[in-house]
Amino acid sequence: MTFQETLDKITAPDEAARRECLRRWDAVAKPLHSLGLLETLTARIAGVQRCEIPHAKHRRVLVFCADNGVVAEGVTQSDSSVTAAVAQSLAAGCSNVNLMAASANAEVQVWDVGMLHSVTHPALHVSKCANGTQNLAVGPAMTREQAVFALETGIHAAEAAAADGCDILIAGEMGIGNTTTSAALLSLLLNLPPESVTGRGSGLDDAGLLRKQAAIRRCIEVNRPDPADPMSVLCAAGGFDIAAICGVYLAGAALGIPVILDGLISGAAALLAVRFAPDCAGALIPSHMSHEPGGHLALDALGLRAPICADMALGEGTGAVALLPLIDMALAVLCGDHSFDSIGIDPYTPQTGEASEK
C-alpha cells in the first residue's frame, strides 16, 4: 500500500468484539476486573483483530535504524558510529532486543532506513532514505519525499509481516540522537516548551541537556512547521526511524494488526500516526511507562495507561517485548476452563458504584 492508500483503509476497531472479550473475562472465575489492565489490553487487541478471543501466537519486532543530523549540536554522548555498531549486533541476533524477543517467542527483523554508515549483513533489510537526516537545528530534517519514503518503508514492512501471518507487531528503533528528534516532535505536536519534553537520553550531563533543549528551540524557530500538519512537523523535526515506525502503526490499523508501543520514540511516532489518521489510535497497545519525561506525556496525550512501570528507557523495542509474556499469561487465563460454571459457583456481579468494564 502507498501512504495514502493506507490512510484511506484505516477504520476504528470492532467495538462489539472488544465488549464480547470483556464479557468473556467476566465469566472467568475471579473477582470482576481483578486482572486490571491485562483484561483491558487483551480486549483492545480483540477489537483490533475483530474477533472475540484475541490471538498472539505470531509476533514480529521491526527495528528501524537511522541517524540524525542534530548530533552535530552536541546533544548525545556518542556519535553515529554507535548506530552502525548496534545495527550490526541487531542483525547478528545478539543485541538486547534479540535476547529478550527470543525469550518471548518473537522474531526480530532489522532495517536500515537511513544510517550514516552502511552495514553489510544478510539479515539486514536496506531501505535507505539518505545517509542520515539533516540537522533540524538549522533547517528541515528531511524532505517530504524522504518522509513519505520512510513512512512507506514501515508500511511495507508491516504488510510483509501480515502476509507471513503475524498477529501482533512491535516497532523498535536504533539511532543516536533520536531522543532529541522525538522531543522536538512532542514539543511541536503538544505545544509544550522543550524543557517539558526533553530528557537526558542515554545519560547527558546538565550542559548536554541544555544543548539539547536549545537545539529543539532553534528547530522550532528556524523551521516554523504548522503543528496542525503532521507531515510538516515530521519533515521539520523527525527522523527516518520515527517515520518508519509511524508507517507501521498506520499499516497495523489498516490491516487489523495490533501494534505494541515502546517508549519515548515510539510515543512520538504514535502521536504522528494519530494526527495522520485519528482512527489509528485504537490499534495502539501501550506497554511501559518510559523513564523519559516525553514518554509519559505521549501516553497521556494518547489516552493510554501502560501496565509496566519499570523505569525503562533502552529502546530497540525492548519495553514492548516485555509486555508479550504478560499478554501470554492473560490469554492463558482467558482461554482456560476456570469459569464460574466449571467450579459450580455463582458469578460475581457489579455492585453499586463499580464500573461495568475497565
C-alpha positions as CSV (number, residue, x, y, z in Angstrom):
1,M,0.0,0.0,0.0
2,T,1.0,3.6,-0.6
3,F,0.9,6.1,2.3
4,Q,-2.4,7.5,1.0
5,E,-3.9,4.1,0.4
6,T,-3.0,3.1,4.0
7,L,-4.7,6.2,5.4
8,D,-7.8,5.5,3.3
9,K,-8.1,1.9,4.6
10,I,-7.9,2.7,8.3
11,T,-11.1,2.2,10.3
12,A,-11.8,2.1,14.0
13,P,-11.6,-1.3,15.9
14,D,-14.6,-3.5,16.3
15,E,-16.3,-2.3,19.4
16,A,-18.6,-5.4,19.6
17,A,-15.6,-7.7,19.6
18,R,-13.9,-5.7,22.3
19,R,-17.1,-5.8,24.5
20,E,-17.5,-9.5,23.9
21,C,-14.0,-10.2,25.1
22,L,-14.7,-8.2,28.2
23,R,-17.8,-10.2,28.7
24,R,-15.8,-13.4,28.5
25,W,-13.4,-12.0,31.1
26,D,-16.4,-11.5,33.4
27,A,-17.1,-15.3,33.1
28,V,-13.7,-16.3,34.4
29,A,-13.8,-17.4,38.0
30,K,-12.2,-14.4,39.7
31,P,-13.4,-11.1,41.1
32,L,-14.5,-8.8,38.3
33,H,-11.7,-6.8,36.6
34,S,-9.2,-8.3,39.0
35,L,-6.5,-8.7,36.3
36,G,-6.9,-5.0,35.6
37,L,-5.1,-3.6,32.6
38,L,-4.4,-7.1,31.3
39,E,-8.1,-7.5,30.7
40,T,-8.4,-4.1,29.2
41,L,-5.5,-4.6,26.8
42,T,-6.5,-8.1,25.6
43,A,-10.0,-6.7,24.9
44,R,-8.4,-3.9,23.0
45,I,-6.4,-6.4,21.0
46,A,-9.6,-8.3,20.3
47,G,-11.2,-5.1,18.9
48,V,-8.3,-4.5,16.5
49,Q,-8.3,-8.2,15.4
50,R,-12.1,-8.1,15.1
51,C,-12.5,-11.4,17.0
52,E,-13.9,-12.2,20.4
53,I,-10.8,-14.2,21.5
54,P,-7.6,-12.4,20.7
55,H,-4.6,-14.3,19.3
56,A,-0.9,-13.5,19.8
57,K,1.0,-16.6,18.6
58,H,3.0,-15.0,15.8
59,R,4.7,-11.7,16.7
60,R,7.4,-9.7,14.9
61,V,9.7,-6.9,16.1
62,L,10.7,-4.5,13.4
63,V,13.7,-2.5,14.4
64,F,14.4,0.6,12.2
65,C,17.9,2.1,12.3
66,A,18.7,5.6,11.2
67,D,21.0,8.6,12.1
68,N,20.2,12.2,12.9
69,G,22.0,15.3,11.8
70,V,21.2,17.0,15.0
71,V,24.0,15.0,16.6
72,A,26.2,17.9,15.3
73,E,24.7,20.1,18.1
74,G,26.4,18.0,20.9
75,V,23.1,16.5,22.1
76,T,24.5,13.0,22.6
77,Q,27.3,11.2,24.4
78,S,28.3,9.2,21.3
79,D,28.5,9.6,17.6
80,S,26.7,7.9,14.7
81,S,29.3,5.0,14.6
82,V,27.3,3.6,17.5
83,T,24.2,3.3,15.4
84,A,26.1,1.1,12.9
85,A,27.7,-1.0,15.6
86,V,24.3,-1.7,17.3
87,A,22.7,-2.4,13.9
88,Q,25.4,-4.9,13.2
89,S,24.6,-6.6,16.6
90,L,20.9,-6.5,15.9
91,A,21.3,-8.1,12.5
92,A,23.6,-10.8,14.1
93,G,20.9,-11.6,16.6
94,C,22.8,-10.7,19.7
95,S,21.6,-7.2,20.8
96,N,19.3,-6.6,23.8
97,V,16.0,-6.9,22.0
98,N,17.1,-10.1,20.2
99,L,17.7,-11.7,23.5
100,M,14.5,-10.6,25.1
101,A,12.5,-11.4,21.9
102,A,13.9,-15.0,21.9
103,S,12.7,-15.4,25.5
104,A,9.3,-14.0,24.5
105,N,8.9,-16.2,21.3
106,A,9.1,-13.2,18.9
107,E,11.3,-12.8,15.8
108,V,13.3,-9.7,15.1
109,Q,13.7,-8.0,11.7
110,V,16.2,-5.2,11.3
111,W,16.1,-2.3,8.8
112,D,18.5,0.4,7.7
113,V,16.2,3.3,6.8
114,G,18.9,6.0,6.9
115,M,22.1,5.2,8.8
116,L,25.1,7.4,8.1
117,H,27.4,4.4,7.9
118,S,26.3,1.4,5.9
119,V,26.4,-2.1,7.5
120,T,26.6,-5.3,5.4
121,H,24.8,-8.3,6.8
122,P,22.5,-10.9,5.2
123,A,19.8,-10.4,7.8
124,L,19.7,-6.6,7.4
125,H,16.9,-5.1,5.2
126,V,18.0,-2.0,3.5
127,S,15.5,0.8,2.5
128,K,17.7,3.8,3.0
129,C,16.1,7.3,2.6
130,A,19.5,9.0,2.9
131,N,22.7,8.8,5.0
132,G,21.0,10.3,8.0
133,T,18.7,13.3,8.3
134,Q,19.8,16.9,8.1
135,N,20.4,19.0,11.2
136,L,17.0,20.0,12.4
137,A,18.5,23.0,14.3
138,V,19.5,24.7,11.0
139,G,16.7,23.6,8.6
140,P,14.2,20.8,7.9
141,A,15.4,17.3,8.9
142,M,14.0,15.8,5.7
143,T,12.1,16.5,2.5
144,R,8.5,15.5,2.0
145,E,9.7,12.9,-0.5
146,Q,12.0,11.3,2.1
147,A,9.3,11.4,4.7
148,V,6.9,9.5,2.5
149,F,9.6,7.0,1.5
150,A,10.3,6.3,5.2
151,L,6.6,6.0,6.1
152,E,6.1,3.6,3.2
153,T,9.1,1.5,4.3
154,G,7.3,1.0,7.6
155,I,4.0,0.3,5.8
156,H,5.6,-2.3,3.5
157,A,7.4,-4.0,6.4
158,A,4.1,-4.3,8.2
159,E,2.4,-5.6,5.1
160,A,5.1,-8.3,4.7
161,A,4.6,-9.3,8.4
162,A,0.8,-9.6,7.8
163,A,1.4,-11.8,4.7
164,D,3.6,-14.0,7.0
165,G,0.7,-14.4,9.4
166,C,1.8,-12.1,12.2
167,D,-0.8,-11.5,14.9
168,I,1.0,-8.6,16.7
169,L,3.6,-6.1,15.7
170,I,6.3,-4.2,17.6
171,A,8.3,-1.4,16.1
172,G,11.6,-0.5,17.7
173,E,14.5,1.8,16.7
174,M,18.2,2.4,16.9
175,G,19.6,5.8,16.1
176,I,22.0,8.1,18.0
177,G,20.2,11.4,18.5
178,N,16.6,10.1,18.3
179,T,15.6,11.2,21.7
180,T,16.2,14.7,20.5
181,T,14.1,14.3,17.4
182,S,11.3,12.7,19.5
183,A,11.3,15.5,22.0
184,A,11.2,18.1,19.2
185,L,8.2,16.3,17.7
186,L,6.4,16.2,21.0
187,S,7.2,19.9,21.7
188,L,5.5,20.8,18.4
189,L,2.6,18.3,18.5
190,L,1.7,19.0,22.1
191,N,2.6,22.7,22.1
192,L,4.9,22.3,25.0
193,P,8.2,24.1,25.7
194,P,11.3,21.9,25.0
195,E,12.1,21.9,28.7
196,S,8.9,20.0,29.4
197,V,9.5,17.1,27.0
198,T,13.3,16.7,26.9
199,G,15.1,14.2,29.0
200,R,18.8,13.1,29.3
201,G,18.5,10.3,26.7
202,S,21.5,7.9,27.2
203,G,22.9,10.0,30.1
204,L,23.6,13.6,29.2
205,D,25.0,15.9,31.9
206,D,23.5,19.3,32.7
207,A,25.4,21.1,29.9
208,G,24.4,18.5,27.4
209,L,20.7,18.7,28.4
210,L,20.8,22.5,27.9
211,R,22.3,22.0,24.4
212,K,19.6,19.5,23.6
213,Q,16.8,21.9,24.6
214,A,18.5,24.7,22.7
215,A,18.6,22.7,19.6
216,I,14.9,21.9,19.8
217,R,14.1,25.6,20.3
218,R,16.2,26.5,17.2
219,C,14.4,23.8,15.3
220,I,11.0,25.4,16.1
221,E,12.3,28.9,15.4
222,V,14.0,28.1,12.1
223,N,11.5,25.7,10.6
224,R,8.2,27.1,11.9
225,P,6.2,24.0,10.9
226,D,2.4,24.0,11.2
227,P,1.6,22.0,14.3
228,A,-1.7,21.0,12.8
229,D,0.0,19.5,9.8
230,P,1.7,16.2,10.8
231,M,3.7,16.0,7.6
232,S,5.1,19.5,8.1
233,V,6.1,18.5,11.7
234,L,7.7,15.3,10.6
235,C,9.8,16.9,7.9
236,A,10.9,19.7,10.2
237,A,11.9,17.7,13.3
238,G,11.6,14.0,12.7
239,G,13.9,11.1,12.0
240,F,13.7,8.3,9.4
241,D,13.3,5.7,12.1
242,I,10.3,7.6,13.6
243,A,8.7,7.9,10.2
244,A,9.1,4.2,9.5
245,I,7.6,3.4,12.9
246,C,4.7,5.7,12.2
247,G,4.2,3.8,9.0
248,V,4.0,0.5,10.9
249,Y,1.4,2.0,13.2
250,L,-0.8,3.2,10.4
251,A,-0.5,-0.1,8.5
252,G,-1.3,-2.0,11.6
253,A,-4.6,-0.1,11.9
254,A,-5.3,-0.6,8.2
255,L,-4.6,-4.3,8.4
256,G,-6.2,-5.1,11.7
257,I,-3.0,-6.0,13.5
258,P,-2.4,-4.5,17.0
259,V,0.9,-2.7,17.4
260,I,2.6,-2.5,20.8
261,L,4.2,0.8,21.7
262,D,7.6,1.0,23.3
263,G,8.8,4.2,24.9
264,L,9.6,7.8,24.0
265,I,10.5,7.4,20.3
266,S,7.5,5.2,19.6
267,G,5.3,7.5,21.5
268,A,6.3,10.4,19.2
269,A,5.6,8.2,16.2
270,A,2.2,7.1,17.6
271,L,1.2,10.8,18.1
272,L,2.1,11.4,14.5
273,A,0.1,8.4,13.3
274,V,-3.0,9.6,15.2
275,R,-2.6,13.0,13.7
276,F,-2.5,11.5,10.2
277,A,-5.4,9.2,11.0
278,P,-7.3,9.5,14.3
279,D,-8.9,6.0,14.0
280,C,-5.3,4.6,14.1
281,A,-5.4,5.2,17.9
282,G,-7.5,2.1,18.5
283,A,-4.7,-0.2,17.2
284,L,-2.1,1.1,19.7
285,I,-1.3,-1.1,22.7
286,P,0.7,0.5,25.5
287,S,3.5,-1.5,27.2
288,H,5.6,0.5,29.7
289,M,6.0,3.9,31.2
290,S,9.3,5.3,29.9
291,H,11.9,6.8,32.1
292,E,11.9,9.8,29.7
293,P,9.5,12.6,30.5
294,G,8.3,12.8,27.0
295,G,7.2,9.2,27.1
296,H,4.8,10.0,29.9
297,L,3.4,13.0,28.0
298,A,2.9,11.0,24.8
299,L,0.9,8.3,26.6
300,D,-1.2,10.9,28.4
301,A,-1.9,12.6,25.0
302,L,-2.9,9.2,23.5
303,G,-5.2,8.4,26.5
304,L,-3.3,5.2,27.2
305,R,-2.2,3.6,30.5
306,A,0.9,1.4,30.5
307,P,0.8,-1.8,32.6
308,I,4.6,-1.9,33.1
309,C,6.3,0.7,35.3
310,A,10.0,-0.5,35.3
311,D,11.8,2.8,34.7
312,M,13.0,1.6,31.3
313,A,14.5,3.7,28.5
314,L,16.5,1.4,26.4
315,G,14.7,1.5,23.1
316,E,15.1,-1.1,20.3
317,G,11.5,-2.2,21.2
318,T,12.6,-3.8,24.4
319,G,9.8,-2.3,26.6
320,A,7.2,-3.5,24.1
321,V,8.7,-7.0,24.0
322,A,8.4,-7.1,27.8
323,L,4.7,-7.0,27.5
324,L,4.4,-10.1,25.5
325,P,4.8,-12.6,28.4
326,L,2.1,-10.7,30.2
327,I,-0.2,-11.0,27.2
328,D,0.5,-14.7,27.0
329,M,-0.4,-15.2,30.7
330,A,-3.6,-13.2,30.3
331,L,-4.7,-15.2,27.3
332,A,-3.9,-18.4,29.1
333,V,-6.4,-17.4,31.8
334,L,-9.0,-16.0,29.3
335,C,-8.9,-19.2,27.2
336,G,-8.7,-21.6,30.1
337,D,-11.5,-23.6,31.7
338,H,-11.6,-21.9,35.1
339,S,-15.1,-20.4,34.8
340,F,-17.8,-19.9,37.4
341,D,-19.8,-22.7,35.7
342,S,-16.9,-25.1,35.8
343,I,-16.4,-24.8,39.5
344,G,-20.1,-24.5,40.4
345,I,-20.3,-21.1,42.0
346,D,-22.4,-18.0,41.3
347,P,-20.6,-15.4,39.2
348,Y,-19.7,-12.0,40.6
349,T,-21.9,-9.2,39.6
350,P,-21.1,-5.5,39.5
351,Q,-22.0,-3.7,42.8
352,T,-23.3,-0.2,43.2
353,G,-20.7,2.3,42.1
354,E,-18.5,-0.3,40.4
355,A,-17.6,0.2,36.8
356,S,-19.1,-2.4,34.5
357,E,-15.9,-2.6,32.5
358,K,-12.3,-1.3,32.5
